[in-house]
Amino acid sequence: MRPFVSSPLSRRQWLKSSGVVAGGALAAQSLAPAVLPALEAPNGAPAVVNGQTTLEGFLALEREIEAMRRAEGPLRLASNENPYGMAPSARQAIMDMWKEHAWYNAAAVPTLRSVYAKHVGVPEDHVLVTAGSGDVLSIVALAYAMHGGEVLTPWPTYEGLPRYAESMGATVHKVPLNGDLAHDLAAMDRRHVNSVDLVFVCNPNNPTGTLTDGAKLRDFVTTASKKSVVLVDEAYHDFVTAPEYTSMIDLVTKGENVIISRTASKIHGLAGLRTGFAIARPDIIARLQPCVTSFPGVFGARAAVASIQDTAYQTMCRDRNAEGRAIMAEAIKKMGRRMTTSHTNFVFFDTGMPVEQVQAAMKTKGFLIGRAFPPYTTWARISIGTPDEMRRVAAALPEIVRA
Ligand SMILES: Cc1ncc(COP(=O)(O)O)c(C=O)c1O
């Protein structure tokens, strides 16, 4: 493989002249050429055909990432990342366009906006591309709830918006989840007083993985959006296969006071490349725009353009995720522990002991799992890795969590 900079110095000479060798092997290792290798499937089979990841390509990726993740140390199962990372098609797109990294005004972001708008079936002026969907949550809090605004949210849920709004001086009304650990829409409706500026819902919900029925959520959001703007966080949209699920994007196209947030971090495996989306009426996008403080990098945008069109990769990730989740569900059932029905890339279950203890014990066995989410302090959230990884987790858990 060719290094980025062709130099008359050998790598060893350069390391020596720059003093890196004196720093020891670790420092030298971290300066390995930063070139992303193309993915090669065995027997020369192409990893990507017409923008779609092939099965051979996916299997080659699986082997590559499993080895890489094992070598990294404790297995990352705490942040709901896609273990497979970016699609081979996305990797190819970055390599093809690598020179763009030097430009502020690369075409990557407008192209992504256009591709994403088409993908979700809205006009381009209904989409704002952001540096991750966490950014959408902050931008919406800034635009609607700063300086004494009021926010209504289920609790526990993804904390990005409520925390940010609180730090900006907003009052956050937290409505406990129902007995199934899903949104209690009736209770939220009762708490939705006229002074509320912004309503947040997350479907499926993080950290519980639970789904709110599409028809019921649509009724709630339609009514709530007559009084306040409603933000529906659909970060896990691409993992859901349940027939009762529907996105709320159609409420945006109907002209309701609704914002949808989506991300390239989950099924597209681009968490580190910070790419997210707000979908809303153009006048709402115009209100959000001045609150934007950063924009996505070109690599994230290029990778997302390729990944969104690579439906084969999304299907393979979704299927593998379902396989890993089923392994976990069976193991948790065998232990006789209560769990939620998850529609995401993580499971949530009651360990019967403080989750910090489970976390520490799992770490000694080589697994990093999620933190406590009060008031569910005995419940553990474990992200789904590859099926093989989940078999290892399923074998380790009963040694820690008592039946
Ligand atoms: C429900 C939900 N929303 C938003 C985010 C933020 O994701 P990102 O900023 O990577 O798009 C996450 C991350 O885990 C999440 O779980």
Ligand as a Chemical Component Dictionary entry (heavy atoms), coordinates in Angstrom:
data_LIG
# 
_chem_comp.id                   LIG 
_chem_comp.type                 NON-POLYMER 
_chem_comp.pdbx_formal_charge   0 
_chem_comp.three_letter_code    LIG 
# 
loop_
_chem_comp_atom.comp_id 
_chem_comp_atom.atom_id 
_chem_comp_atom.alt_atom_id 
_chem_comp_atom.type_symbol 
_chem_comp_atom.charge 
_chem_comp_atom.model_Cartn_x 
_chem_comp_atom.model_Cartn_y 
_chem_comp_atom.model_Cartn_z 
_chem_comp_atom.pdbx_ordinal 
LIG C1 C1 C 0 -32.222 8.450  20.322 1  
LIG C2 C2 C 0 -30.946 9.091  19.922 2  
LIG N1 N1 N 0 -30.970 10.295 19.355 3  
LIG C3 C3 C 0 -29.862 10.916 18.974 4  
LIG C4 C4 C 0 -28.629 10.336 19.163 5  
LIG C5 C5 C 0 -27.412 11.101 18.732 6  
LIG O1 O1 O 0 -26.787 10.444 17.678 7  
LIG P1 P1 P 0 -25.853 11.171 16.630 8  
LIG O2 O2 O 0 -25.520 12.527 17.163 9  
LIG O3 O3 O 0 -24.663 10.310 16.504 10 
LIG O4 O4 O 0 -26.637 11.250 15.372 11 
LIG C6 C6 C 0 -28.526 9.072  19.761 12 
LIG C7 C7 C 0 -27.225 8.445  19.995 13 
LIG O5 O5 O 0 -27.084 7.387  20.526 14 
LIG C8 C8 C 0 -29.730 8.435  20.157 15 
LIG O6 O6 O 0 -29.732 7.247  20.748 16 
# 
loop_
_chem_comp_bond.comp_id 
_chem_comp_bond.atom_id_1 
_chem_comp_bond.atom_id_2 
_chem_comp_bond.value_order 
_chem_comp_bond.pdbx_ordinal 
LIG C1 C2 SING 1  
LIG C2 N1 SING 2  
LIG C2 C8 DOUB 3  
LIG N1 C3 DOUB 4  
LIG C3 C4 SING 5  
LIG C4 C5 SING 6  
LIG C4 C6 DOUB 7  
LIG C5 O1 SING 8  
LIG O1 P1 SING 9  
LIG P1 O2 DOUB 10 
LIG P1 O3 SING 11 
LIG P1 O4 SING 12 
LIG C6 C7 SING 13 
LIG C6 C8 SING 14 
LIG C7 O5 DOUB 15 
LIG C8 O6 SING 16 
# 
